[in-house]
Structures are given as structure tokens and as C-alpha cells.
């Protein structure tokens, strides 16, 4: 692109563009061939931005009542100043909500395979609908310690 085209795109005077282009040339980020400026070839000079897509799945219909009850209990424990129990239930609710969130990171949007994305959504939706509060409570319980076995001598 010529310097005057760059100035027009940026909406600034052409004389203002040259110091910036020369600065970029000294850093070996751009080059000029017969008045046409371009990004320097060879090493990649501009790194693609890492993007994250977050998809939150809807709450399964059969679990709305349980979630509302849990949130009401959290509010009650906070109201009656029982922070430990409120924090425990808040942690539990957070773990449940994590089963309904899909996070995808990538350098380019083009890297995302829409078929894989559809499969991920379907798998997460199935996992979320299978997650029950009872199952989450069981997974949060501490394993019981077994009594040490006596050794025979």
C-alpha cells in the first residue's frame, strides 16, 4: 500500500505517516519497494491474537427447581450469618455450573472446526444433563480413611 493510501485509511496527513513507516522499517517490520509499503516477509511480524470462545449451555429443565432451591439456601445462610455453609453451597453451585460451560482457545477463528465444535456442545450438554446434585455431592465428599491393618509378627 502506498503512503498516501495509508494516510487516507487512517484519516491523517501523508507527512505524518512517513515517520511512523520509517520507524517500522528500522525495526524491520515493514519494507518499501518503489514507494509501496508492505509487511516484511520471512518471519511472521504480526502474531495472531489468541481468542477464547465461551459457550454456556442452558440449565436442564429438570434441574431448575434444584438450582433455585440451592440459591435460596445460600441467601438464607448469608442472611443468618452462617458464611461457612453459604460458601460450601456456593462452591457446589460453581462446580455444577462448570459442567455447562465450554471454553475454546485458538490463535485464529479459522482454526475452529465447526463439526468438532458441534460435537463438543453435544457432549457437554449430555454431561450437564447427566450431572445431578446427588452425584456432585458424592464427588465432593472426602474419602473415608481405613483403619491401619495390624501386622502379624
KEBAVO-319094 format. One line per field, with one value per residue (C-alpha): z, x, y; residue in one letter; residue number from 1. Coordinates in steps of 0.02 Angstrom, whole numbers, always signed. Layout:
N
up	c(Z:...)
east	c(X:...)
north	c(Y:...)
r	c(A:...)
k	c(NUM:...)
This chain:
153
up	c(+0:-41:+99:+37:+39:+218:+266:+186:+277:+443:+410:+441:+338:+223:+300:+470:+401:+343:+516:+576:+423:+439:+622:+575:+437:+562:+670:+512:+522:+354:+191:+45:-136:-258:-136:-96:+87:+148:+299:+291:+227:+308:+494:+545:+604:+669:+786:+776:+928:+1042:+1057:+1177:+1144:+1293:+1269:+1417:+1397:+1463:+1630:+1604:+1631:+1767:+1872:+1877:+2041:+2124:+2072:+2132:+2299:+2315:+2279:+2407:+2537:+2501:+2528:+2690:+2759:+2715:+2794:+2956:+2952:+2926:+2799:+2801:+2744:+2616:+2546:+2537:+2439:+2328:+2287:+2246:+2132:+2045:+2012:+1940:+1827:+1764:+1685:+1574:+1507:+1355:+1330:+1166:+1140:+974:+877:+734:+714:+558:+670:+743:+662:+666:+665:+817:+900:+873:+946:+1099:+1130:+1115:+1233:+1361:+1352:+1384:+1527:+1603:+1594:+1673:+1813:+1963:+2127:+2215:+2104:+2134:+2322:+2317:+2217:+2343:+2495:+2571:+2558:+2723:+2799:+2831:+2995:+2977:+2959:+3103:+3055:+3118:+3191)
east	c(+0:+65:+94:-45:-167:-115:-142:-315:-365:-304:-377:-212:-94:+27:+178:+130:+133:+315:+397:+292:+332:+517:+513:+432:+562:+705:+627:+622:+434:+393:+482:+459:+484:+463:+351:+239:+244:+210:+238:+409:+409:+504:+474:+297:+293:+116:+66:-113:-217:-266:-453:-567:-746:-854:-1018:-1135:-1263:-1438:-1487:-1576:-1764:-1770:-1640:-1711:-1801:-1645:-1538:-1667:-1678:-1489:-1477:-1614:-1519:-1360:-1455:-1530:-1361:-1289:-1440:-1420:-1231:-1177:-1039:-956:-1113:-1153:-976:-991:-1153:-1084:-935:-1053:-1157:-998:-945:-1116:-1109:-936:-1016:-1117:-975:-867:-709:-615:-450:-365:-248:-370:-554:-514:-433:-602:-681:-869:-905:-793:-873:-1046:-986:-912:-1076:-1174:-1056:-1057:-1247:-1260:-1134:-1230:-1397:-1320:-1242:-1352:-1336:-1327:-1181:-1090:-1113:-1042:-891:-859:-862:-697:-644:-652:-489:-471:-403:-223:-203:-116:+42:+68:+239)
north	c(+0:+174:+300:+414:+266:+227:+410:+410:+250:+321:+493:+583:+690:+599:+686:+612:+435:+435:+448:+302:+197:+235:+186:+21:-4:+21:-115:-224:-243:-163:-132:-15:-64:+81:+177:+29:-19:-195:-305:-382:-560:-701:-707:-677:-498:-494:-632:-692:-650:-791:-793:-881:-929:-968:-1061:-1079:-1216:-1194:-1271:-1438:-1418:-1549:-1456:-1279:-1310:-1385:-1237:-1110:-1201:-1203:-1017:-981:-1084:-985:-823:-889:-941:-770:-684:-783:-757:-935:-899:-1071:-1160:-1024:-1039:-1229:-1218:-1080:-1193:-1335:-1223:-1164:-1344:-1383:-1229:-1281:-1436:-1319:-1211:-1245:-1142:-1150:-1060:-1035:-923:-895:-914:-1015:-1146:-1191:-1341:-1313:-1500:-1526:-1376:-1452:-1618:-1528:-1438:-1600:-1694:-1553:-1543:-1731:-1718:-1573:-1661:-1817:-1717:-1724:-1635:-1803:-1855:-1693:-1706:-1882:-1824:-1684:-1797:-1841:-2022:-2114:-2167:-2351:-2415:-2473:-2659:-2742:-2832:-3006:-3046)
r	c(X:X:X:X:X:X:X:X:X:X:X:X:X:X:X:X:X:X:X:X:X:X:X:X:X:X:X:X:X:X:X:X:X:X:X:X:X:X:X:X:X:X:X:X:X:X:X:X:X:X:X:X:X:X:X:X:X:X:X:X:X:X:X:X:X:X:X:X:X:X:X:X:X:X:X:X:X:X:X:X:X:X:X:X:X:X:X:X:X:X:X:X:X:X:X:X:X:X:X:X:X:X:X:X:X:X:X:X:X:X:X:X:X:X:X:X:X:X:X:X:X:X:X:X:X:X:X:X:X:X:X:X:X:X:X:X:X:X:X:X:X:X:X:X:X:X:X:X:X:X:X:X:X)
k	c(1:2:3:4:5:6:7:8:9:10:11:12:13:14:15:16:17:18:19:20:21:22:23:24:25:26:27:28:29:30:31:32:33:34:35:36:37:38:39:40:41:42:43:44:45:46:47:48:49:50:51:52:53:54:55:56:57:58:59:60:61:62:63:64:65:66:67:68:69:70:71:72:73:74:75:76:77:78:79:80:81:82:83:84:85:86:87:88:89:90:91:92:93:94:95:96:97:98:99:100:101:102:103:104:105:106:107:108:109:110:111:112:113:114:115:116:117:118:119:120:121:122:123:124:125:126:127:128:129:130:131:132:133:134:135:136:137:138:139:140:141:142:143:144:145:146:147:148:149:150:151:152:153)
